[in-house]
Amino acid sequence: MECPNCKKQTLFRKGFKLVCSNPNCRYTITVPVNDGKGGKGNKCPVCGRFTWFNGRCSSCGAHD
């Protein structure tokens, strides 16, 4: 995806964050889990925490 800060195609998803891989930029956006509604998620099959939202774990970064 395009980074809004440096305008290059260097933005990638890392867990529930979007991080720019450009070493001069390093822009970070936190994407709210559960569409910003909050609450307890489902149990993650990898780490066992209740942080599984929309097919992705916000603790360990596992995904479908």
Secondary structure, DSSP 8 states (H G I E B T S, - for coil): ---TTT-SS-EEEETTEEEE--TTT--EEE--GGGGT----B--TTT--S-EETTEETTT--B-
